[in-house]
Amino acid sequence: MRNLDSGETGSLPYDKLILATGADPVEPPIPGGQLGNVLRLKRGARRRRAPRAHGQRTCPFVVIIGGGLIGMEMTEAFTQCGSAVTVVEMMPQLLAMLDVEMAALVEKRMKQLGVKVMTSTKVEKLVGDADGKVTSVVTSAGELPAQLVLLSIGIKPNSSLAEAAGLEIGPTRGIVVDERMTTSDSDILAAGDCTEKRCTVSGQACFMPLGSVANKEGRVAGSNAVGVEDEFAGVLSTAALKVFDWNVGRTGLTELRRGSLGARS
Ligand SMILES: Cc1cc2nc3c(=O)[nH]c(=O)nc-3n(C[C@H](O)[C@H](O)[C@H](O)COP(=O)(O)OP(=O)(O)OC[C@H]3O[C@@H](n4cnc5c(N)ncnc54)[C@H](O)[C@@H]3O)c2cc1C
């Protein structure tokens, strides 16, 4: 253990340990990704604060890279702040958690509300000015002006600590846990975005990084850690979001049998 402020190191003894290290944003290998005004959102970030966090009440041109849950919510937030927002998505549809027909309805509604949506489009690089701040986004379909760019191409379980400790990691890269949230070490439990879930519809491993699920898992892990038996049955792969004046949701598997959130199944 290391105190990041003082640099002091030490260790704590435990009878039962609970890992709740969350998830990390996927970092795309895009040249220019480290320029100023290129945002990533993680853990506890609040979407409505983002435009002001960069000292600007509004940004004329915002480019959101990735049309997933967070990209959609941020699109709404920036549009309401008066920005012209373009969503660039590599896949042929927004919101890979939805079937293609449902995603098409969302895309149509967003375009009606003034959002520019570019699907099947790949970002190639970000260009900056002499001060190191982003000015444009070069895509496979042309160059877009941008004062602010949000990278939201997905997140992955933050399981590196568990992996280094020798715990079993599953195919989704989440920590493998049983119904009691116990890992492959019986004295270590894990809960939240860092764990792999079991989809109760397909029986398959899936990744479901939601606060609602993390909360239930945390309660089960906490109870079992102190000797009160409890179980978490798994997830139905349910997720919902607000897109402007629409509420959009899914439960169970998509036609492509996707049980996870995002493009990965
Ligand atoms: C912009 C945004 C909007 C969201 N909206 C929703 C929503 O509407 N509904 C919903 O259900 N979910 C939502 N989520 C997802 C939700 O926030 C997460 O599922 C939830 O926070 C996961 O909880 P957690 O405790 O597993 O991880 P986190 O909340 O990410 O907490 C993990 C903590 O562990 C710390 N940590 C990591 N590694 C170490 C280490 N080695 N040592 C010490 N500390 C460490 C991290 O700093 C972090 O504080 C949203 C997420 C984002 C980013």
The ligand as an SDF file (V2000), in Angstrom:
LIG
                    3D

 53 58  0  0  0  0  0  0  0  0999 V2000
  -20.1010    9.2450  -16.5550 C   0  0  0  0  0  0  0  0  0  0  0  0
  -20.6620    7.9970  -15.9170 C   0  0  0  0  0  0  0  0  0  0  0  0
  -22.0320    7.8800  -15.7320 C   0  0  0  0  0  0  0  0  0  0  0  0
  -22.5660    6.7270  -15.1540 C   0  0  0  0  0  0  0  0  0  0  0  0
  -23.9280    6.6270  -14.9840 N   0  0  0  0  0  0  0  0  0  0  0  0
  -24.4530    5.5260  -14.4040 C   0  0  0  0  0  0  0  0  0  0  0  0
  -25.8570    5.4140  -14.1910 C   0  0  0  0  0  0  0  0  0  0  0  0
  -26.6330    6.3030  -14.5350 O   0  0  0  0  0  0  0  0  0  0  0  0
  -26.3280    4.2940  -13.5970 N   0  0  0  0  0  0  0  0  0  0  0  0
  -25.5140    3.2740  -13.1890 C   0  0  0  0  0  0  0  0  0  0  0  0
  -26.0140    2.2770  -12.6450 O   0  0  0  0  0  0  0  0  0  0  0  0
  -24.1850    3.3540  -13.3730 N   0  0  0  0  0  0  0  0  0  0  0  0
  -23.6290    4.4440  -13.9680 C   0  0  0  0  0  0  0  0  0  0  0  0
  -22.2790    4.5320  -14.1600 N   0  0  0  0  0  0  0  0  0  0  0  0
  -21.4470    3.3960  -13.7510 C   0  0  0  0  0  0  0  0  0  0  0  0
  -21.1410    3.4710  -12.2580 C   0  0  0  0  0  0  0  0  0  0  0  0
  -20.5540    4.7240  -11.9500 O   0  0  0  0  0  0  0  0  0  0  0  0
  -20.1800    2.3420  -11.9090 C   0  0  0  0  0  0  0  0  0  0  0  0
  -20.7490    1.1020  -12.3090 O   0  0  0  0  0  0  0  0  0  0  0  0
  -19.9140    2.2720  -10.4150 C   0  0  0  0  0  0  0  0  0  0  0  0
  -19.3280    3.4710   -9.9670 O   0  0  0  0  0  0  0  0  0  0  0  0
  -19.0030    1.0910  -10.1120 C   0  0  0  0  0  0  0  0  0  0  0  0
  -18.7050    1.1100   -8.7560 O   0  0  0  0  0  0  0  0  0  0  0  0
  -17.3630    0.4510   -8.2290 P   0  0  0  0  0  0  0  0  0  0  0  0
  -17.3670    0.6820   -6.7480 O   0  0  0  0  0  0  0  0  0  0  0  0
  -17.2240   -0.9190   -8.7340 O   0  0  0  0  0  0  0  0  0  0  0  0
  -16.1900    1.2700   -8.9240 O   0  0  0  0  0  0  0  0  0  0  0  0
  -15.8090    2.8280   -8.8230 P   0  0  0  0  0  0  0  0  0  0  0  0
  -16.9910    3.6520   -8.4610 O   0  0  0  0  0  0  0  0  0  0  0  0
  -15.0990    3.1090  -10.0980 O   0  0  0  0  0  0  0  0  0  0  0  0
  -14.8000    2.8800   -7.6040 O   0  0  0  0  0  0  0  0  0  0  0  0
  -13.5410    2.2410   -7.6720 C   0  0  0  0  0  0  0  0  0  0  0  0
  -12.5890    3.0070   -6.7670 C   0  0  0  0  0  0  0  0  0  0  0  0
  -11.4180    2.2400   -6.5500 O   0  0  0  0  0  0  0  0  0  0  0  0
  -10.2900    3.1100   -6.5880 C   0  0  0  0  0  0  0  0  0  0  0  0
   -9.1100    2.2960   -6.9080 N   0  0  0  0  0  0  0  0  0  0  0  0
   -8.8400    1.6240   -8.0610 C   0  0  0  0  0  0  0  0  0  0  0  0
   -7.6590    0.9660   -7.9750 N   0  0  0  0  0  0  0  0  0  0  0  0
   -7.1710    1.2290   -6.7270 C   0  0  0  0  0  0  0  0  0  0  0  0
   -5.9820    0.8520   -6.0350 C   0  0  0  0  0  0  0  0  0  0  0  0
   -5.0550    0.0600   -6.5990 N   0  0  0  0  0  0  0  0  0  0  0  0
   -5.8200    1.2960   -4.7710 N   0  0  0  0  0  0  0  0  0  0  0  0
   -6.7560    2.0980   -4.1920 C   0  0  0  0  0  0  0  0  0  0  0  0
   -7.8900    2.5030   -4.8000 N   0  0  0  0  0  0  0  0  0  0  0  0
   -8.0980    2.0710   -6.0510 C   0  0  0  0  0  0  0  0  0  0  0  0
  -10.6510    4.1050   -7.6600 C   0  0  0  0  0  0  0  0  0  0  0  0
   -9.9020    5.2850   -7.5740 O   0  0  0  0  0  0  0  0  0  0  0  0
  -12.1390    4.3340   -7.3940 C   0  0  0  0  0  0  0  0  0  0  0  0
  -12.3610    5.3750   -6.4770 O   0  0  0  0  0  0  0  0  0  0  0  0
  -21.7110    5.6740  -14.7460 C   0  0  0  0  0  0  0  0  0  0  0  0
  -20.3270    5.7980  -14.9220 C   0  0  0  0  0  0  0  0  0  0  0  0
  -19.8070    6.9490  -15.5070 C   0  0  0  0  0  0  0  0  0  0  0  0
  -18.3140    7.0500  -15.6950 C   0  0  0  0  0  0  0  0  0  0  0  0
  1  2  1  0
  2  3  1  0
  2 52  2  0
  3  4  2  0
  4  5  1  0
  4 50  1  0
  5  6  2  0
  6  7  1  0
  6 13  1  0
  7  8  2  0
  7  9  1  0
  9 10  1  0
 10 11  2  0
 10 12  1  0
 12 13  2  0
 13 14  1  0
 14 15  1  0
 14 50  1  0
 15 16  1  0
 16 17  1  0
 16 18  1  0
 18 19  1  0
 18 20  1  0
 20 21  1  0
 20 22  1  0
 22 23  1  0
 23 24  1  0
 24 25  2  0
 24 26  1  0
 24 27  1  0
 27 28  1  0
 28 29  2  0
 28 30  1  0
 28 31  1  0
 31 32  1  0
 32 33  1  0
 33 34  1  0
 33 48  1  0
 34 35  1  0
 35 36  1  0
 35 46  1  0
 36 37  1  0
 36 45  1  0
 37 38  2  0
 38 39  1  0
 39 40  1  0
 39 45  2  0
 40 41  1  0
 40 42  2  0
 42 43  1  0
 43 44  2  0
 44 45  1  0
 46 47  1  0
 46 48  1  0
 48 49  1  0
 50 51  2  0
 51 52  1  0
 52 53  1  0
M  END
$$$$
